Amino acid sequence: MREYLLVFLVALAVTYLLTVIAREIALRTGAVARVRDRDVHDEPIPYLGGVAMLGGLIGAYLVARNLPFLSEGGAFVLQDAGVVLLAGIGICAVGVLDDIFELDALTKLGGQVLATAFLIFFDVRYWFITLPDGTTFVLDPTQGALLTGFVVVATVNAVNFVDGLDGLAAGVVAIGALAFFLFCYELTRINNADRATTAALLSVALAGACIGFLFHNFHPARLFMGDSGSMLLGLVLSASAVTLSGQFGSDQLAQGGGGASANFLPTLLPVLLPLTILLVPLADLVMAVVRRTAAGRSPFAPDKQHLHHRLLEIGHSQRRAVLIMWLWAALIAFGSVIMSLYTGPWVWGVLGAWLAVTLVLTFVVPVVKKPLVVAADDGTLTEEPGTDG
């Protein structure tokens, strides 16, 4: 655990420091988010936060190579992590080009597919699926490639979609990465297996990079991650889950809940976790596609009707809207992990209380804190938003 903590802190510190440099590069190259009708920021903000986070991930990986616990944990641990980072460099490069030159959607999709193909070529893919009845379905190379491609590309675009408010995407991915790290670490402990896994290494480094970036990205943001960051985060998060499929047997994945082999949820988490962690942005993505298609527009056409826009409309401030979406992401991500690993009434009690608090903060707080009507000197009435608690 101490070496994982060191990897986390290195990723955090390197990202935090590189963000200043990335901001300067963005200003010099013109990689700036200009104000558009659908945006919530009111002044141009530099992009290229993804470059800083990539530097944090690489720094954490280089440190991990020199730590006895991780470097001696098996050749596949660092090898698969290196493959994922190389794919991350490729997809981050595509994002940088988009941040500077604004690539079209199909070109970006092509870059995502190429990065995913790189992962699959070096055997970072799904190898099997264990069904709820305990049957293990071994995937042939084509099936594994298709499933891997779907999960990775869907996760990449989901993170891209949720990147609409200061700190939102980085916080959601940090929460998901921490939840997945907990799952990986507890899974090795329950099975009395080697604690060194690619999935745990990547997820803890990703969480550190996201939190390091949040110091500069939380409202009011001084830097945006841009597509260089959102695509990088989506790829690393999903790829970390993919690596778990090849490093644990189906019998080990089934040993959740302190050895309760009837609990089949752990066997599905390597496939479902990237999607459950990003359930909120994925739902937003699906609704956006349906909404735009029904209106006769391209599914890639931007609008201002995402979930975070709706939270602002019902009365939340930017910061509160972000914190609420973090709460929903944490409820889904940690809830999935807790239910997969533990059993007992306390599990449902904790998750039920968490859900109740989240619902109250989402729907009751905006009603309680209605806009204040203020009388001006000339007698006219104006509305001012209520203060955050």
TORZA-760966 format. One record per residue (C-alpha): x, y negated, z; residue number from 1; chain. Coordinates in steps of 0.05 Angstrom, whole numbers, plus 5000, padded with zeros to 4 digits. Layout:
<sites>
   c1   c2   c3 pos unit
    X    Y    Z NUM    A
...
</sites>
This chain:
<sites>
   c1   c2   c3 pos unit
 5000 5000 5000   1    A
 5057 4952 5015   2    A
 5085 4958 4944   3    A
 5016 4946 4915   4    A
 5011 4883 4959   5    A
 5078 4860 4932   6    A
 5055 4870 4860   7    A
 4992 4831 4875   8    A
 5031 4772 4905   9    A
 5081 4771 4848  10    A
 5026 4768 4796  11    A
 4991 4713 4836  12    A
 5054 4671 4846  13    A
 5080 4677 4775  14    A
 5012 4660 4745  15    A
 5004 4601 4792  16    A
 5072 4573 4771  17    A
 5065 4587 4696  18    A
 4997 4554 4693  19    A
 5031 4486 4698  20    A
 5076 4504 4638  21    A
 5018 4533 4599  22    A
 4979 4468 4609  23    A
 5036 4427 4581  24    A
 5043 4473 4520  25    A
 4968 4468 4508  26    A
 4970 4392 4508  27    A
 5029 4391 4460  28    A
 4998 4440 4411  29    A
 4928 4412 4413  30    A
 4898 4474 4445  31    A
 4844 4434 4481  32    A
 4771 4449 4496  33    A
 4734 4390 4466  34    A
 4666 4371 4493  35    A
 4609 4405 4455  36    A
 4533 4403 4465  37    A
 4532 4471 4500  38    A
 4590 4456 4547  39    A
 4584 4433 4619  40    A
 4650 4397 4623  41    A
 4650 4323 4604  42    A
 4722 4313 4583  43    A
 4773 4353 4542  44    A
 4808 4408 4581  45    A
 4872 4445 4559  46    A
 4868 4519 4541  47    A
 4922 4574 4543  48    A
 4910 4597 4614  49    A
 4915 4668 4586  50    A
 4988 4657 4572  51    A
 5001 4643 4645  52    A
 4962 4704 4667  53    A
 4999 4747 4617  54    A
 5064 4722 4647  55    A
 5039 4741 4716  56    A
 5021 4812 4693  57    A
 5089 4821 4660  58    A
 5125 4795 4722  59    A
 5086 4843 4766  60    A
 5102 4901 4719  61    A
 5177 4885 4719  62    A
 5176 4884 4795  63    A
 5138 4950 4797  64    A
 5191 4983 4754  65    A
 5241 4970 4810  66    A
 5198 4994 4868  67    A
 5214 5066 4889  68    A
 5142 5084 4905  69    A
 5115 5064 4836  70    A
 5176 5078 4793  71    A
 5181 5149 4820  72    A
 5106 5163 4818  73    A
 5109 5198 4751  74    A
 5132 5176 4682  75    A
 5061 5165 4658  76    A
 5047 5112 4711  77    A
 5093 5058 4684  78    A
 5091 5084 4613  79    A
 5016 5076 4606  80    A
 5018 5009 4642  81    A
 5071 4986 4591  82    A
 5026 5007 4533  83    A
 4968 4968 4562  84    A
 5011 4906 4571  85    A
 5037 4911 4499  86    A
 4965 4914 4475  87    A
 4951 4855 4521  88    A
 5007 4815 4488  89    A
 4976 4828 4420  90    A
 4905 4809 4439  91    A
 4931 4748 4478  92    A
 4968 4725 4415  93    A
 4903 4729 4376  94    A
 4870 4688 4430  95    A
 4925 4635 4428  96    A
 4914 4628 4353  97    A
 4840 4619 4366  98    A
 4852 4568 4421  99    A
 4894 4527 4372 100    A
 4862 4539 4304 101    A
 4792 4565 4322 102    A
 4789 4632 4287 103    A
 4723 4659 4262 104    A
 4687 4714 4301 105    A
 4704 4770 4252 106    A
 4779 4755 4255 107    A
 4777 4757 4331 108    A
 4738 4823 4328 109    A
 4792 4851 4282 110    A
 4845 4832 4333 111    A
 4806 4867 4388 112    A
 4799 4930 4347 113    A
 4874 4930 4330 114    A
 4893 4923 4403 115    A
 4846 4979 4422 116    A
 4874 5023 4366 117    A
 4943 5011 4395 118    A
 4920 5038 4462 119    A
 4889 5099 4430 120    A
 4950 5113 4387 121    A
 4992 5119 4451 122    A
 4941 5164 4484 123    A
 4909 5112 4530 124    A
 4839 5138 4518 125    A
 4783 5178 4551 126    A
 4798 5252 4554 127    A
 4736 5281 4585 128    A
 4668 5264 4615 129    A
 4637 5301 4674 130    A
 4562 5304 4669 131    A
 4515 5298 4730 132    A
 4504 5374 4731 133    A
 4579 5384 4740 134    A
 4594 5405 4669 135    A
 4658 5376 4641 136    A
 4654 5354 4569 137    A
 4724 5352 4538 138    A
 4728 5298 4485 139    A
 4764 5311 4420 140    A
 4809 5255 4394 141    A
 4754 5224 4351 142    A
 4703 5224 4407 143    A
 4754 5197 4457 144    A
 4774 5142 4409 145    A
 4703 5120 4395 146    A
 4684 5118 4468 147    A
 4748 5081 4486 148    A
 4737 5031 4430 149    A
 4666 5017 4451 150    A
 4683 5006 4525 151    A
 4744 4963 4512 152    A
 4713 4919 4458 153    A
 4648 4911 4498 154    A
 4686 4891 4560 155    A
 4730 4842 4522 156    A
 4669 4807 4493 157    A
 4631 4809 4559 158    A
 4687 4771 4594 159    A
 4688 4722 4536 160    A
 4613 4710 4544 161    A
 4617 4698 4619 162    A
 4672 4646 4611 163    A
 4625 4587 4614 164    A
 4637 4553 4681 165    A
 4701 4534 4718 166    A
 4729 4595 4753 167    A
 4671 4641 4733 168    A
 4706 4692 4688 169    A
 4770 4694 4729 170    A
 4732 4705 4793 171    A
 4686 4759 4764 172    A
 4746 4798 4736 173    A
 4786 4789 4801 174    A
 4727 4818 4840 175    A
 4720 4876 4791 176    A
 4795 4890 4793 177    A
 4797 4891 4869 178    A
 4736 4938 4871 179    A
 4769 4985 4822 180    A
 4834 4983 4860 181    A
 4796 5004 4923 182    A
 4764 5061 4884 183    A
 4831 5085 4857 184    A
 4867 5081 4923 185    A
 4812 5115 4963 186    A
 4806 5169 4909 187    A
 4879 5187 4918 188    A
 4872 5186 4994 189    A
 4810 5231 4994 190    A
 4845 5281 4947 191    A
 4911 5275 4984 192    A
 4943 5258 4917 193    A
 5001 5213 4898 194    A
 4980 5141 4912 195    A
 5017 5115 4850 196    A
 4969 5110 4791 197    A
 4968 5067 4729 198    A
 4897 5046 4744 199    A
 4914 5020 4814 200    A
 4977 4985 4789 201    A
 4941 4949 4732 202    A
 4880 4930 4773 203    A
 4918 4901 4832 204    A
 4964 4862 4785 205    A
 4903 4837 4746 206    A
 4869 4813 4811 207    A
 4932 4775 4830 208    A
 4937 4741 4762 209    A
 4864 4720 4765 210    A
 4869 4691 4835 211    A
 4934 4655 4818 212    A
 4898 4623 4759 213    A
 4837 4604 4800 214    A
 4878 4553 4839 215    A
 4880 4513 4774 216    A
 4813 4535 4745 217    A
 4761 4527 4800 218    A
 4717 4466 4792 219    A
 4741 4415 4773 220    A
 4786 4456 4727 221    A
 4853 4430 4703 222    A
 4861 4487 4653 223    A
 4816 4536 4617 224    A
 4837 4608 4603 225    A
 4810 4604 4532 226    A
 4803 4666 4488 227    A
 4876 4681 4502 228    A
 4855 4694 4574 229    A
 4785 4723 4568 230    A
 4805 4776 4517 231    A
 4867 4793 4557 232    A
 4828 4803 4621 233    A
 4775 4845 4587 234    A
 4826 4891 4555 235    A
 4868 4902 4618 236    A
 4807 4913 4662 237    A
 4776 4965 4615 238    A
 4842 4998 4599 239    A
 4858 5007 4673 240    A
 4794 5047 4679 241    A
 4810 5087 4616 242    A
 4877 5109 4644 243    A
 4843 5141 4704 244    A
 4811 5193 4658 245    A
 4878 5222 4639 246    A
 4910 5221 4708 247    A
 4856 5255 4749 248    A
 4821 5321 4737 249    A
 4745 5324 4738 250    A
 4748 5365 4803 251    A
 4787 5309 4836 252    A
 4741 5255 4812 253    A
 4683 5292 4841 254    A
 4711 5290 4912 255    A
 4676 5227 4934 256    A
 4643 5215 5000 257    A
 4697 5249 5041 258    A
 4694 5312 5001 259    A
 4620 5314 4982 260    A
 4628 5348 4915 261    A
 4553 5338 4900 262    A
 4568 5264 4890 263    A
 4577 5259 4815 264    A
 4582 5183 4811 265    A
 4658 5182 4817 266    A
 4663 5226 4754 267    A
 4625 5173 4715 268    A
 4660 5111 4742 269    A
 4720 5114 4695 270    A
 4670 5104 4639 271    A
 4618 5062 4674 272    A
 4659 5017 4720 273    A
 4682 4966 4668 274    A
 4609 4960 4647 275    A
 4580 4960 4718 276    A
 4630 4908 4741 277    A
 4610 4864 4683 278    A
 4536 4883 4685 279    A
 4515 4810 4693 280    A
 4555 4783 4634 281    A
 4537 4845 4593 282    A
 4464 4833 4606 283    A
 4476 4760 4586 284    A
 4510 4784 4522 285    A
 4452 4830 4503 286    A
 4400 4776 4517 287    A
 4440 4726 4476 288    A
 4443 4773 4416 289    A
 4368 4788 4421 290    A
 4351 4714 4431 291    A
 4393 4690 4372 292    A
 4372 4746 4325 293    A
 4299 4735 4341 294    A
 4308 4661 4324 295    A
 4339 4680 4256 296    A
 4409 4658 4277 297    A
 4475 4694 4278 298    A
 4486 4734 4342 299    A
 4554 4698 4347 300    A
 4522 4629 4343 301    A
 4534 4592 4409 302    A
 4478 4563 4451 303    A
 4465 4535 4520 304    A
 4418 4589 4548 305    A
 4467 4635 4584 306    A
 4454 4656 4655 307    A
 4502 4605 4684 308    A
 4466 4550 4645 309    A
 4400 4574 4675 310    A
 4429 4571 4746 311    A
 4447 4499 4733 312    A
 4377 4485 4707 313    A
 4343 4510 4770 314    A
 4383 4464 4814 315    A
 4451 4495 4830 316    A
 4515 4455 4826 317    A
 4572 4483 4784 318    A
 4610 4508 4845 319    A
 4549 4540 4876 320    A
 4528 4573 4810 321    A
 4598 4604 4804 322    A
 4597 4628 4876 323    A
 4529 4660 4866 324    A
 4551 4697 4804 325    A
 4612 4720 4842 326    A
 4565 4748 4895 327    A
 4525 4786 4843 328    A
 4588 4813 4812 329    A
 4615 4835 4879 330    A
 4550 4868 4898 331    A
 4549 4909 4834 332    A
 4624 4925 4833 333    A
 4636 4941 4906 334    A
 4567 4972 4912 335    A
 4583 5021 4857 336    A
 4650 5039 4889 337    A
 4621 5046 4959 338    A
 4564 5091 4936 339    A
 4613 5134 4896 340    A
 4660 5146 4954 341    A
 4619 5144 5018 342    A
 4552 5170 5043 343    A
 4507 5155 5102 344    A
 4453 5106 5123 345    A
 4505 5051 5135 346    A
 4519 5048 5060 347    A
 4446 5031 5043 348    A
 4443 4983 5102 349    A
 4504 4943 5080 350    A
 4482 4941 5007 351    A
 4411 4923 5026 352    A
 4433 4865 5070 353    A
 4482 4842 5016 354    A
 4426 4842 4964 355    A
 4379 4803 5009 356    A
 4430 4749 5023 357    A
 4447 4743 4949 358    A
 4374 4737 4929 359    A
 4362 4682 4981 360    A
 4423 4643 4958 361    A
 4403 4650 4885 362    A
 4329 4632 4888 363    A
 4314 4599 4955 364    A
 4372 4550 4962 365    A
 4354 4510 4900 366    A
 4282 4502 4926 367    A
 4305 4480 4995 368    A
 4356 4431 4967 369    A
 4311 4394 4919 370    A
 4337 4331 4884 371    A
 4333 4269 4926 372    A
 4292 4210 4900 373    A
 4330 4145 4912 374    A
 4302 4075 4904 375    A
 4347 4027 4867 376    A
 4351 3952 4882 377    A
 4306 3936 4824 378    A
 4251 3983 4850 379    A
 4262 4039 4801 380    A
 4266 4111 4825 381    A
 4323 4157 4806 382    A
 4338 4230 4824 383    A
 4403 4252 4854 384    A
 4420 4325 4866 385    A
 4420 4351 4937 386    A
 4488 4362 4970 387    A
 4518 4431 4973 388    A
 4519 4467 5039 389    A
</sites>
